[in-house]
């Protein structure tokens, strides 16, 4: 249909633009937050910075097969001392604007991409990668936005996109560097309701970072509520 044709046309235009991109990877602004945690709000604020463009959720492996091809899981962990050259190269391409698609550029447009000097990269599935990323890349301090788990779970329930998650929570599918998430799954025990499942997702995302010695040092941690009340 018309929508499919428009998407193919945009994909062709983006493929051409990808060859011309020259954004500085050392200036990429990384934003980490939960689903329904305020990331779109902060992305819209950051997007007012001149000569920026946004890369939208590159770790959605259903929509970004490049990460799926190198073996990424939905909430991939990489221990900070580990080397994974294919992952490093793929993130470098992302920060350079060399990974474009209609999905990844849904919050920006071709005009902004043509003039962009730096990219905003919005991530709601990247928490377990943050310490590894700041060790591997010279970047401005990323932003970790933390919203109260009860508010996040309430918003996820209202949204409905998570209503069909399987219960009880199945163990994580085997993948590279999966020890951390498997340990969290064992620690959680029997999760039998959707509310518990969504709360577990929040805890698995945040426990690693909020207990990390580099929390609010190598990245800036701010709460949604603090930002709302004291902008």
N, C-alpha and C positions, 0 to 999 in steps of 0.2 A: 504494500500500500504506500500511500504518500509519506507516512511517517518513516517507514523502512527506507524509502528512497532518500529522504532528507538525512537520515542517519548515515547512509553509505556515502552521500556527498560530503557530509561533515568529516567522516573518517578519512576520506581522500585529502581534504584540505588540511587536516591535522597531520597527516603523514608528510605532506610537503612542508608544513610549518616546523615539524619536529627536526627536519634536516637543518633548519635555519636558527634553531634555538641557541642562545648563548648566555643563559642565566648562570650566575656565579654559584657553584655548589657550596662554597664556604659561607654564603649569605642566606642559605635556605632557612626559613622560619618553620620549625616543627611544632605542631600543636597536638597534644595528647589529651584525650578525654574519654569518658564512657559514652556508649550509645545513650542518647537522651540526657547527656550530661552537660550540654551547653556549648558543644564544639562549633556548631553552626553559627551561634551568636558571636563567639569570639572570632571565628573566621571572617565574618562580615565586618567586624571592627578592624581586624588586621588588614583586610582587603582595601581599606581606605588609604593605606600607605601607598604613595605613588610608585609606579613602575613595578607592581607586584601582580602575580597571577596565582591562582590556587590549583593545586593538585588534590583531587578529592578521593580519599580513602583507597590508596594503592594496595592495601593489604586485604581488600575484599577479593579473595582468590577466585570466586566465581566470575567476577567481572574483569580481573586482571590476570590472565593466564600466565604471564611471565613469572610471577611469584609462585604460582602453582607448579610450573615446570621445574623449578629448582628445588621443590620439595617442601615449600612452606605450608604449615598448618594454619588454622583460622586465628589462633592466638599463639604465634610462634615465639619461643624463647631461644635466645642465643646467649650462653654464658659470656660475660664480658671479656674474658681472656681468650675465647675461641676465635679461630680464623675460619671464615667461610667466604672464600674469594668470590664465588658466584653471587652471594648475597651482597657483598660490598660493591661489586660492579653494578648490580641492579639498582641499589640505592643511589649510587653515584649518577647513573643515567636518569633516575627520577629527579634528583636535585638539579640536574643540568637541563631538565625539560626535554629529555630524549625519550620519554615514555609518555606518549599522549594518546588519548582515545576520547570518543564522545563521553564515556562514563567518567573518566578522570578529569575532564575539563568542564563538567556540568555547572560549576560555580563561576566560570570565567567565560571569555569569548576570544575569538581570534585576534581582535584588535589589541586586547590586553596582553595576549601571549606575544604578539609581535614587538611590543614595547617593554616587556618585562625584563628587569635586571636581576630579580630574585624571586623565588617561589615560596608560597605558603603551602605547607604539606599538612593536611588534616588527617588525623589518625585516631580511630576509636578501637583499633585492635592491636595497637603497637606497644602497650605498656611494658611487656616483657622483653622488648628490644631496646628500650631507652638507654640503660647503662652501657650496653654494647655499642649503640650508635654514637653516644658522646665520646666513647673511647676511640672509635674508628674514624670519626670525621671531625674536622675543625669547623664548628658551627657556632652561631650565636646560641646563647642558652635557650634550649627548648622550653616550652610552656607545658606544664602539667596542670590541667584544670580538674579539680576534684569536687564533685557534687555529692551531697549527702545520699547515702545508699537508699534510704527510704524514699526520697524524692525520685531517684533514678528508677527504682523498681516500680513505683506508682506510675511514672510516665511510660515505662515500657509496657506495663499492663494496659494502660489506656490506649497506647498506640496500636497494639495488637499484632505487630510483626513477629513477636516471639511466642504467640499462642500455641504453635504446633511443635514446640521443642519437646523431644521425647522425655518421658518420665517413667521410672526413675532415671536419673542422670546416667547415661552410659559412660564407661571409661573412655578417656581420649584415645582416638585412633593412633597407633604407633607412628611416630615421626621423629625426625632428627632433633636432638636436644629436648626430649619430652619428659625428662625426669622431674622437672619442677612441677609441671601441670599434673603429672601422675601423682606426685606427692600431695598436692592440694586436693585432688580427687579422693584419695584415701583418707585424708584428714577430715574431709567434709562428711564422710559416712553416708548414710542413706538420705538422699534428697528426694522427697516424694511429692512436693507441690511446685507449681509454677513459680510462686513467690520465692520459695527456697532456691529454686534453680537460678532465678535471675539474681538473687542476692549472692549466690555462689559465684556467678560470673563477675559481679562487682568486686568481691573479695579476692578472687584469683587475679584480677587485673591490678588491684591496688596494694595487696600485702607486700609484694616484692619491692615496690618502689617506696612506699611510705616507711618501711623499715631499713631502707638502703642508706649507708653512710653518706652517699652523695645527694640524698634527697634535699632539694632546695639549695643545693650548692652547685652541682653540675647542670641542673635545670631549675627553673623557677616554678615552685609549687604554689598555687593559689586556689582558694575555694570559690566555688560558684556563688555561694551566699555572701562571702566577703566582697567579691567583685560587684555583686548586685547592690549591696548596702553602702559600700564605700568605693565608688568607681574611680 
